[in-house]
Amino acid sequence: MNELIASDARQVEIVTERFVLRPLRASDAGLIAHYTADRRVAEGTRSIPHPLPPGAAEAYVRRAMAVDRDEDVWAIDGSANKLAELLGVVSLTRIDKEQSELGFWIGAGFWNTGFATEAVSALVEANPHRSRTLFAEAFQDNPGSARVLTNCGFEYLGDAESWSVARNTRVPTWTYLRKMG
């Protein structure tokens, strides 16, 4: 079972076996820039450009820390267990009062470690937005992310396309949903 720790009125910390999901802080920008400079990481997301423009990571962290943000972003912080201070991120974007969209990425050096599944599972279990439904998607050329979602109880909903900034094109996706208790 994960432990929840209030960090501010809108975003909690979630403690798992190997790391803490915590709100981003300014010092995370360097590792975010480092990991997302890898084309494979950027191309696995809709919104990360490649190459990453100067200042983009800092701007992302500022948006994630803003009081009026529309997306809650958690750093996957393994520093308490002699892992990196930032392994990747997991996020929830509120679609409406009862629905949120989940997103995540992991630094390439940490792929195939179970960190993504552990982070997504912890966030789903905590359900900090108190959503009745969570949505997520994975690019069809990224079956690893699709496995993370299905391992965390998401069900396949259908095929779609999403724009990828790094690829500068629409990419076929698999769309998933998770109905919450």
PyMOL CGO cylinders between C-alpha atoms (Angstrom):
from pymol import cmd
from pymol.cgo import CYLINDER

trace = [
    CYLINDER, 0.00, 0.00, 0.00, 1.25, 3.46, -0.84, 0.3, 1, 1, 1, 1, 1, 1,
    CYLINDER, 1.25, 3.46, -0.84, 1.55, 6.22, 1.71, 0.3, 1, 1, 1, 1, 1, 1,
    CYLINDER, 1.55, 6.22, 1.71, 0.11, 9.65, 0.92, 0.3, 1, 1, 1, 1, 1, 1,
    CYLINDER, 0.11, 9.65, 0.92, 1.75, 12.78, 2.30, 0.3, 1, 1, 1, 1, 1, 1,
    CYLINDER, 1.75, 12.78, 2.30, 0.15, 16.19, 1.81, 0.3, 1, 1, 1, 1, 1, 1,
    CYLINDER, 0.15, 16.19, 1.81, 2.66, 18.53, 0.17, 0.3, 1, 1, 1, 1, 1, 1,
    CYLINDER, 2.66, 18.53, 0.17, 0.25, 21.34, -0.65, 0.3, 1, 1, 1, 1, 1, 1,
    CYLINDER, 0.25, 21.34, -0.65, -3.50, 21.75, -0.93, 0.3, 1, 1, 1, 1, 1, 1,
    CYLINDER, -3.50, 21.75, -0.93, -3.60, 20.50, -4.51, 0.3, 1, 1, 1, 1, 1, 1,
    CYLINDER, -3.60, 20.50, -4.51, -0.90, 17.86, -4.89, 0.3, 1, 1, 1, 1, 1, 1,
    CYLINDER, -0.90, 17.86, -4.89, 0.16, 15.02, -2.59, 0.3, 1, 1, 1, 1, 1, 1,
    CYLINDER, 0.16, 15.02, -2.59, 3.35, 13.02, -2.35, 0.3, 1, 1, 1, 1, 1, 1,
    CYLINDER, 3.35, 13.02, -2.35, 2.92, 9.29, -2.86, 0.3, 1, 1, 1, 1, 1, 1,
    CYLINDER, 2.92, 9.29, -2.86, 5.45, 6.92, -1.30, 0.3, 1, 1, 1, 1, 1, 1,
    CYLINDER, 5.45, 6.92, -1.30, 6.05, 3.58, -3.03, 0.3, 1, 1, 1, 1, 1, 1,
    CYLINDER, 6.05, 3.58, -3.03, 8.47, 0.76, -2.34, 0.3, 1, 1, 1, 1, 1, 1,
    CYLINDER, 8.47, 0.76, -2.34, 11.29, 2.16, -4.51, 0.3, 1, 1, 1, 1, 1, 1,
    CYLINDER, 11.29, 2.16, -4.51, 10.59, 5.89, -4.82, 0.3, 1, 1, 1, 1, 1, 1,
    CYLINDER, 10.59, 5.89, -4.82, 8.45, 8.90, -3.96, 0.3, 1, 1, 1, 1, 1, 1,
    CYLINDER, 8.45, 8.90, -3.96, 6.13, 10.62, -6.40, 0.3, 1, 1, 1, 1, 1, 1,
    CYLINDER, 6.13, 10.62, -6.40, 6.50, 14.28, -5.48, 0.3, 1, 1, 1, 1, 1, 1,
    CYLINDER, 6.50, 14.28, -5.48, 5.65, 17.63, -7.07, 0.3, 1, 1, 1, 1, 1, 1,
    CYLINDER, 5.65, 17.63, -7.07, 8.31, 18.98, -9.40, 0.3, 1, 1, 1, 1, 1, 1,
    CYLINDER, 8.31, 18.98, -9.40, 10.79, 21.53, -8.08, 0.3, 1, 1, 1, 1, 1, 1,
    CYLINDER, 10.79, 21.53, -8.08, 13.09, 23.94, -9.88, 0.3, 1, 1, 1, 1, 1, 1,
    CYLINDER, 13.09, 23.94, -9.88, 16.13, 21.68, -9.40, 0.3, 1, 1, 1, 1, 1, 1,
    CYLINDER, 16.13, 21.68, -9.40, 14.46, 18.98, -11.56, 0.3, 1, 1, 1, 1, 1, 1,
    CYLINDER, 14.46, 18.98, -11.56, 14.87, 21.00, -14.77, 0.3, 1, 1, 1, 1, 1, 1,
    CYLINDER, 14.87, 21.00, -14.77, 18.42, 19.76, -15.42, 0.3, 1, 1, 1, 1, 1, 1,
    CYLINDER, 18.42, 19.76, -15.42, 17.55, 16.07, -15.32, 0.3, 1, 1, 1, 1, 1, 1,
    CYLINDER, 17.55, 16.07, -15.32, 14.33, 16.66, -17.27, 0.3, 1, 1, 1, 1, 1, 1,
    CYLINDER, 14.33, 16.66, -17.27, 16.39, 18.37, -19.99, 0.3, 1, 1, 1, 1, 1, 1,
    CYLINDER, 16.39, 18.37, -19.99, 18.97, 15.57, -19.89, 0.3, 1, 1, 1, 1, 1, 1,
    CYLINDER, 18.97, 15.57, -19.89, 16.46, 12.71, -20.24, 0.3, 1, 1, 1, 1, 1, 1,
    CYLINDER, 16.46, 12.71, -20.24, 14.21, 14.40, -22.78, 0.3, 1, 1, 1, 1, 1, 1,
    CYLINDER, 14.21, 14.40, -22.78, 17.20, 15.28, -24.97, 0.3, 1, 1, 1, 1, 1, 1,
    CYLINDER, 17.20, 15.28, -24.97, 17.09, 11.59, -25.92, 0.3, 1, 1, 1, 1, 1, 1,
    CYLINDER, 17.09, 11.59, -25.92, 15.09, 11.43, -29.14, 0.3, 1, 1, 1, 1, 1, 1,
    CYLINDER, 15.09, 11.43, -29.14, 13.48, 8.13, -28.07, 0.3, 1, 1, 1, 1, 1, 1,
    CYLINDER, 13.48, 8.13, -28.07, 12.02, 9.73, -24.93, 0.3, 1, 1, 1, 1, 1, 1,
    CYLINDER, 12.02, 9.73, -24.93, 10.77, 12.81, -26.79, 0.3, 1, 1, 1, 1, 1, 1,
    CYLINDER, 10.77, 12.81, -26.79, 9.24, 10.74, -29.59, 0.3, 1, 1, 1, 1, 1, 1,
    CYLINDER, 9.24, 10.74, -29.59, 7.36, 8.64, -27.04, 0.3, 1, 1, 1, 1, 1, 1,
    CYLINDER, 7.36, 8.64, -27.04, 5.36, 11.73, -25.98, 0.3, 1, 1, 1, 1, 1, 1,
    CYLINDER, 5.36, 11.73, -25.98, 2.95, 14.11, -27.63, 0.3, 1, 1, 1, 1, 1, 1,
    CYLINDER, 2.95, 14.11, -27.63, 4.44, 17.35, -26.35, 0.3, 1, 1, 1, 1, 1, 1,
    CYLINDER, 4.44, 17.35, -26.35, 8.21, 17.13, -25.87, 0.3, 1, 1, 1, 1, 1, 1,
    CYLINDER, 8.21, 17.13, -25.87, 10.07, 18.71, -28.82, 0.3, 1, 1, 1, 1, 1, 1,
    CYLINDER, 10.07, 18.71, -28.82, 13.33, 17.32, -30.19, 0.3, 1, 1, 1, 1, 1, 1,
    CYLINDER, 13.33, 17.32, -30.19, 15.76, 18.88, -29.99, 0.3, 1, 1, 1, 1, 1, 1,
    CYLINDER, 15.76, 18.88, -29.99, 14.65, 20.46, -26.75, 0.3, 1, 1, 1, 1, 1, 1,
    CYLINDER, 14.65, 20.46, -26.75, 14.93, 24.27, -27.05, 0.3, 1, 1, 1, 1, 1, 1,
    CYLINDER, 14.93, 24.27, -27.05, 16.97, 26.14, -24.42, 0.3, 1, 1, 1, 1, 1, 1,
    CYLINDER, 16.97, 26.14, -24.42, 14.82, 26.97, -21.40, 0.3, 1, 1, 1, 1, 1, 1,
    CYLINDER, 14.82, 26.97, -21.40, 12.07, 24.47, -22.28, 0.3, 1, 1, 1, 1, 1, 1,
    CYLINDER, 12.07, 24.47, -22.28, 12.68, 22.23, -19.25, 0.3, 1, 1, 1, 1, 1, 1,
    CYLINDER, 12.68, 22.23, -19.25, 12.68, 25.24, -16.91, 0.3, 1, 1, 1, 1, 1, 1,
    CYLINDER, 12.68, 25.24, -16.91, 9.43, 26.51, -18.46, 0.3, 1, 1, 1, 1, 1, 1,
    CYLINDER, 9.43, 26.51, -18.46, 7.84, 23.06, -18.04, 0.3, 1, 1, 1, 1, 1, 1,
    CYLINDER, 7.84, 23.06, -18.04, 8.80, 22.98, -14.35, 0.3, 1, 1, 1, 1, 1, 1,
    CYLINDER, 8.80, 22.98, -14.35, 7.44, 26.51, -13.82, 0.3, 1, 1, 1, 1, 1, 1,
    CYLINDER, 7.44, 26.51, -13.82, 4.10, 25.50, -15.39, 0.3, 1, 1, 1, 1, 1, 1,
    CYLINDER, 4.10, 25.50, -15.39, 4.01, 22.36, -13.22, 0.3, 1, 1, 1, 1, 1, 1,
    CYLINDER, 4.01, 22.36, -13.22, 4.62, 24.44, -10.09, 0.3, 1, 1, 1, 1, 1, 1,
    CYLINDER, 4.62, 24.44, -10.09, 2.10, 27.19, -10.93, 0.3, 1, 1, 1, 1, 1, 1,
    CYLINDER, 2.10, 27.19, -10.93, -0.94, 27.55, -8.68, 0.3, 1, 1, 1, 1, 1, 1,
    CYLINDER, -0.94, 27.55, -8.68, -3.24, 27.85, -11.70, 0.3, 1, 1, 1, 1, 1, 1,
    CYLINDER, -3.24, 27.85, -11.70, -1.78, 24.81, -13.54, 0.3, 1, 1, 1, 1, 1, 1,
    CYLINDER, -1.78, 24.81, -13.54, -4.03, 22.48, -15.52, 0.3, 1, 1, 1, 1, 1, 1,
    CYLINDER, -4.03, 22.48, -15.52, -1.74, 19.46, -15.11, 0.3, 1, 1, 1, 1, 1, 1,
    CYLINDER, -1.74, 19.46, -15.11, -0.37, 17.94, -11.90, 0.3, 1, 1, 1, 1, 1, 1,
    CYLINDER, -0.37, 17.94, -11.90, 3.10, 16.52, -12.54, 0.3, 1, 1, 1, 1, 1, 1,
    CYLINDER, 3.10, 16.52, -12.54, 4.97, 14.24, -10.16, 0.3, 1, 1, 1, 1, 1, 1,
    CYLINDER, 4.97, 14.24, -10.16, 8.70, 13.54, -10.25, 0.3, 1, 1, 1, 1, 1, 1,
    CYLINDER, 8.70, 13.54, -10.25, 9.55, 9.87, -9.82, 0.3, 1, 1, 1, 1, 1, 1,
    CYLINDER, 9.55, 9.87, -9.82, 12.23, 10.46, -7.15, 0.3, 1, 1, 1, 1, 1, 1,
    CYLINDER, 12.23, 10.46, -7.15, 14.38, 7.47, -6.18, 0.3, 1, 1, 1, 1, 1, 1,
    CYLINDER, 14.38, 7.47, -6.18, 16.95, 9.36, -4.13, 0.3, 1, 1, 1, 1, 1, 1,
    CYLINDER, 16.95, 9.36, -4.13, 15.81, 7.83, -0.80, 0.3, 1, 1, 1, 1, 1, 1,
    CYLINDER, 15.81, 7.83, -0.80, 16.71, 4.39, -2.22, 0.3, 1, 1, 1, 1, 1, 1,
    CYLINDER, 16.71, 4.39, -2.22, 20.08, 5.32, -3.78, 0.3, 1, 1, 1, 1, 1, 1,
    CYLINDER, 20.08, 5.32, -3.78, 18.50, 5.82, -7.19, 0.3, 1, 1, 1, 1, 1, 1,
    CYLINDER, 18.50, 5.82, -7.19, 18.41, 9.01, -9.26, 0.3, 1, 1, 1, 1, 1, 1,
    CYLINDER, 18.41, 9.01, -9.26, 16.59, 12.04, -7.86, 0.3, 1, 1, 1, 1, 1, 1,
    CYLINDER, 16.59, 12.04, -7.86, 14.45, 12.04, -11.01, 0.3, 1, 1, 1, 1, 1, 1,
    CYLINDER, 14.45, 12.04, -11.01, 13.77, 8.82, -12.95, 0.3, 1, 1, 1, 1, 1, 1,
    CYLINDER, 13.77, 8.82, -12.95, 10.93, 10.26, -15.03, 0.3, 1, 1, 1, 1, 1, 1,
    CYLINDER, 10.93, 10.26, -15.03, 7.54, 11.89, -14.51, 0.3, 1, 1, 1, 1, 1, 1,
    CYLINDER, 7.54, 11.89, -14.51, 3.91, 10.89, -14.23, 0.3, 1, 1, 1, 1, 1, 1,
    CYLINDER, 3.91, 10.89, -14.23, 1.05, 13.35, -14.61, 0.3, 1, 1, 1, 1, 1, 1,
    CYLINDER, 1.05, 13.35, -14.61, -2.68, 13.86, -14.44, 0.3, 1, 1, 1, 1, 1, 1,
    CYLINDER, -2.68, 13.86, -14.44, -4.50, 16.47, -16.49, 0.3, 1, 1, 1, 1, 1, 1,
    CYLINDER, -4.50, 16.47, -16.49, -8.04, 17.20, -15.41, 0.3, 1, 1, 1, 1, 1, 1,
    CYLINDER, -8.04, 17.20, -15.41, -10.45, 16.83, -18.34, 0.3, 1, 1, 1, 1, 1, 1,
    CYLINDER, -10.45, 16.83, -18.34, -13.52, 17.69, -16.28, 0.3, 1, 1, 1, 1, 1, 1,
    CYLINDER, -13.52, 17.69, -16.28, -14.69, 17.31, -12.68, 0.3, 1, 1, 1, 1, 1, 1,
    CYLINDER, -14.69, 17.31, -12.68, -14.70, 13.49, -12.79, 0.3, 1, 1, 1, 1, 1, 1,
    CYLINDER, -14.70, 13.49, -12.79, -12.20, 12.63, -15.56, 0.3, 1, 1, 1, 1, 1, 1,
    CYLINDER, -12.20, 12.63, -15.56, -8.45, 12.99, -15.89, 0.3, 1, 1, 1, 1, 1, 1,
    CYLINDER, -8.45, 12.99, -15.89, -5.85, 11.97, -18.45, 0.3, 1, 1, 1, 1, 1, 1,
    CYLINDER, -5.85, 11.97, -18.45, -2.74, 10.16, -17.26, 0.3, 1, 1, 1, 1, 1, 1,
    CYLINDER, -2.74, 10.16, -17.26, 0.65, 10.58, -18.90, 0.3, 1, 1, 1, 1, 1, 1,
    CYLINDER, 0.65, 10.58, -18.90, 4.17, 9.40, -18.10, 0.3, 1, 1, 1, 1, 1, 1,
    CYLINDER, 4.17, 9.40, -18.10, 7.70, 9.07, -19.38, 0.3, 1, 1, 1, 1, 1, 1,
    CYLINDER, 7.70, 9.07, -19.38, 10.81, 7.42, -17.94, 0.3, 1, 1, 1, 1, 1, 1,
    CYLINDER, 10.81, 7.42, -17.94, 14.43, 8.24, -18.69, 0.3, 1, 1, 1, 1, 1, 1,
    CYLINDER, 14.43, 8.24, -18.69, 15.78, 5.71, -21.22, 0.3, 1, 1, 1, 1, 1, 1,
    CYLINDER, 15.78, 5.71, -21.22, 18.39, 4.41, -18.78, 0.3, 1, 1, 1, 1, 1, 1,
    CYLINDER, 18.39, 4.41, -18.78, 15.55, 3.22, -16.54, 0.3, 1, 1, 1, 1, 1, 1,
    CYLINDER, 15.55, 3.22, -16.54, 13.43, 1.43, -19.15, 0.3, 1, 1, 1, 1, 1, 1,
    CYLINDER, 13.43, 1.43, -19.15, 12.46, -2.18, -18.40, 0.3, 1, 1, 1, 1, 1, 1,
    CYLINDER, 12.46, -2.18, -18.40, 12.90, -1.71, -14.64, 0.3, 1, 1, 1, 1, 1, 1,
    CYLINDER, 12.90, -1.71, -14.64, 9.21, -1.64, -13.67, 0.3, 1, 1, 1, 1, 1, 1,
    CYLINDER, 9.21, -1.64, -13.67, 9.49, 2.00, -12.56, 0.3, 1, 1, 1, 1, 1, 1,
    CYLINDER, 9.49, 2.00, -12.56, 6.78, 3.18, -14.97, 0.3, 1, 1, 1, 1, 1, 1,
    CYLINDER, 6.78, 3.18, -14.97, 4.35, 0.46, -13.86, 0.3, 1, 1, 1, 1, 1, 1,
    CYLINDER, 4.35, 0.46, -13.86, 5.06, 1.18, -10.19, 0.3, 1, 1, 1, 1, 1, 1,
    CYLINDER, 5.06, 1.18, -10.19, 4.57, 4.94, -10.68, 0.3, 1, 1, 1, 1, 1, 1,
    CYLINDER, 4.57, 4.94, -10.68, 1.37, 4.63, -12.73, 0.3, 1, 1, 1, 1, 1, 1,
    CYLINDER, 1.37, 4.63, -12.73, -0.03, 2.01, -10.35, 0.3, 1, 1, 1, 1, 1, 1,
    CYLINDER, -0.03, 2.01, -10.35, 0.69, 4.22, -7.32, 0.3, 1, 1, 1, 1, 1, 1,
    CYLINDER, 0.69, 4.22, -7.32, -0.92, 7.26, -8.94, 0.3, 1, 1, 1, 1, 1, 1,
    CYLINDER, -0.92, 7.26, -8.94, -3.99, 5.26, -9.97, 0.3, 1, 1, 1, 1, 1, 1,
    CYLINDER, -3.99, 5.26, -9.97, -4.32, 3.80, -6.47, 0.3, 1, 1, 1, 1, 1, 1,
    CYLINDER, -4.32, 3.80, -6.47, -4.01, 7.24, -4.85, 0.3, 1, 1, 1, 1, 1, 1,
    CYLINDER, -4.01, 7.24, -4.85, -6.41, 8.83, -7.38, 0.3, 1, 1, 1, 1, 1, 1,
    CYLINDER, -6.41, 8.83, -7.38, -5.55, 12.35, -6.18, 0.3, 1, 1, 1, 1, 1, 1,
    CYLINDER, -5.55, 12.35, -6.18, -8.04, 13.99, -8.58, 0.3, 1, 1, 1, 1, 1, 1,
    CYLINDER, -8.04, 13.99, -8.58, -10.79, 11.71, -7.24, 0.3, 1, 1, 1, 1, 1, 1,
    CYLINDER, -10.79, 11.71, -7.24, -11.61, 10.89, -10.84, 0.3, 1, 1, 1, 1, 1, 1,
    CYLINDER, -11.61, 10.89, -10.84, -14.29, 8.39, -11.79, 0.3, 1, 1, 1, 1, 1, 1,
    CYLINDER, -14.29, 8.39, -11.79, -12.51, 7.72, -15.09, 0.3, 1, 1, 1, 1, 1, 1,
    CYLINDER, -12.51, 7.72, -15.09, -8.88, 7.94, -16.16, 0.3, 1, 1, 1, 1, 1, 1,
    CYLINDER, -8.88, 7.94, -16.16, -7.84, 8.04, -19.80, 0.3, 1, 1, 1, 1, 1, 1,
    CYLINDER, -7.84, 8.04, -19.80, -4.40, 7.37, -21.28, 0.3, 1, 1, 1, 1, 1, 1,
    CYLINDER, -4.40, 7.37, -21.28, -2.85, 6.64, -24.63, 0.3, 1, 1, 1, 1, 1, 1,
    CYLINDER, -2.85, 6.64, -24.63, 0.25, 5.03, -26.04, 0.3, 1, 1, 1, 1, 1, 1,
    CYLINDER, 0.25, 5.03, -26.04, 1.75, 5.38, -29.48, 0.3, 1, 1, 1, 1, 1, 1,
    CYLINDER, 1.75, 5.38, -29.48, 1.29, 2.13, -31.36, 0.3, 1, 1, 1, 1, 1, 1,
    CYLINDER, 1.29, 2.13, -31.36, 5.05, 1.84, -31.94, 0.3, 1, 1, 1, 1, 1, 1,
    CYLINDER, 5.05, 1.84, -31.94, 5.57, 1.89, -28.15, 0.3, 1, 1, 1, 1, 1, 1,
    CYLINDER, 5.57, 1.89, -28.15, 4.13, -1.42, -26.86, 0.3, 1, 1, 1, 1, 1, 1,
    CYLINDER, 4.13, -1.42, -26.86, 6.06, -1.04, -23.59, 0.3, 1, 1, 1, 1, 1, 1,
    CYLINDER, 6.06, -1.04, -23.59, 3.91, 1.94, -22.57, 0.3, 1, 1, 1, 1, 1, 1,
    CYLINDER, 3.91, 1.94, -22.57, 0.77, 0.04, -23.59, 0.3, 1, 1, 1, 1, 1, 1,
    CYLINDER, 0.77, 0.04, -23.59, 1.85, -2.84, -21.30, 0.3, 1, 1, 1, 1, 1, 1,
    CYLINDER, 1.85, -2.84, -21.30, 2.31, -0.39, -18.42, 0.3, 1, 1, 1, 1, 1, 1,
    CYLINDER, 2.31, -0.39, -18.42, -1.27, 0.77, -18.88, 0.3, 1, 1, 1, 1, 1, 1,
    CYLINDER, -1.27, 0.77, -18.88, -2.80, -2.71, -19.16, 0.3, 1, 1, 1, 1, 1, 1,
    CYLINDER, -2.80, -2.71, -19.16, -0.72, -3.90, -16.18, 0.3, 1, 1, 1, 1, 1, 1,
    CYLINDER, -0.72, -3.90, -16.18, -2.28, -1.04, -14.19, 0.3, 1, 1, 1, 1, 1, 1,
    CYLINDER, -2.28, -1.04, -14.19, -5.86, -2.00, -15.02, 0.3, 1, 1, 1, 1, 1, 1,
    CYLINDER, -5.86, -2.00, -15.02, -6.48, 0.21, -18.05, 0.3, 1, 1, 1, 1, 1, 1,
    CYLINDER, -6.48, 0.21, -18.05, -8.69, -1.29, -20.73, 0.3, 1, 1, 1, 1, 1, 1,
    CYLINDER, -8.69, -1.29, -20.73, -8.23, -0.80, -24.45, 0.3, 1, 1, 1, 1, 1, 1,
    CYLINDER, -8.23, -0.80, -24.45, -10.82, 1.63, -25.80, 0.3, 1, 1, 1, 1, 1, 1,
    CYLINDER, -10.82, 1.63, -25.80, -9.82, 2.06, -29.45, 0.3, 1, 1, 1, 1, 1, 1,
    CYLINDER, -9.82, 2.06, -29.45, -7.40, 3.39, -32.02, 0.3, 1, 1, 1, 1, 1, 1,
    CYLINDER, -7.40, 3.39, -32.02, -6.84, 7.08, -32.66, 0.3, 1, 1, 1, 1, 1, 1,
    CYLINDER, -6.84, 7.08, -32.66, -4.09, 9.48, -33.71, 0.3, 1, 1, 1, 1, 1, 1,
    CYLINDER, -4.09, 9.48, -33.71, -2.26, 12.15, -31.74, 0.3, 1, 1, 1, 1, 1, 1,
    CYLINDER, -2.26, 12.15, -31.74, 0.17, 14.83, -32.81, 0.3, 1, 1, 1, 1, 1, 1,
    CYLINDER, 0.17, 14.83, -32.81, 3.78, 14.30, -31.77, 0.3, 1, 1, 1, 1, 1, 1,
    CYLINDER, 3.78, 14.30, -31.77, 5.79, 17.52, -31.55, 0.3, 1, 1, 1, 1, 1, 1,
    CYLINDER, 5.79, 17.52, -31.55, 9.11, 15.63, -31.72, 0.3, 1, 1, 1, 1, 1, 1,
    CYLINDER, 9.11, 15.63, -31.72, 8.04, 13.70, -34.82, 0.3, 1, 1, 1, 1, 1, 1,
    CYLINDER, 8.04, 13.70, -34.82, 6.18, 16.65, -36.38, 0.3, 1, 1, 1, 1, 1, 1,
    CYLINDER, 6.18, 16.65, -36.38, 3.38, 14.36, -37.51, 0.3, 1, 1, 1, 1, 1, 1,
    CYLINDER, 3.38, 14.36, -37.51, 0.27, 12.51, -36.38, 0.3, 1, 1, 1, 1, 1, 1,
    CYLINDER, 0.27, 12.51, -36.38, 1.05, 9.12, -34.86, 0.3, 1, 1, 1, 1, 1, 1,
    CYLINDER, 1.05, 9.12, -34.86, -1.35, 6.18, -34.47, 0.3, 1, 1, 1, 1, 1, 1,
    CYLINDER, -1.35, 6.18, -34.47, -2.27, 5.59, -30.82, 0.3, 1, 1, 1, 1, 1, 1,
    CYLINDER, -2.27, 5.59, -30.82, -4.05, 3.07, -28.68, 0.3, 1, 1, 1, 1, 1, 1,
    CYLINDER, -4.05, 3.07, -28.68, -6.48, 4.75, -26.27, 0.3, 1, 1, 1, 1, 1, 1,
    CYLINDER, -6.48, 4.75, -26.27, -7.17, 3.30, -22.82, 0.3, 1, 1, 1, 1, 1, 1,
    CYLINDER, -7.17, 3.30, -22.82, -9.52, 3.98, -19.95, 0.3, 1, 1, 1, 1, 1, 1,
    CYLINDER, -9.52, 3.98, -19.95, -9.65, 2.96, -16.33, 0.3, 1, 1, 1, 1, 1, 1,
    CYLINDER, -9.65, 2.96, -16.33, -12.92, 3.19, -14.43, 0.3, 1, 1, 1, 1, 1, 1,
    CYLINDER, -12.92, 3.19, -14.43, -12.23, 4.00, -10.80, 0.3, 1, 1, 1, 1, 1, 1,
    CYLINDER, -12.23, 4.00, -10.80, -14.13, 2.45, -7.89, 0.3, 1, 1, 1, 1, 1, 1,
]
cmd.load_cgo(trace, "trace")
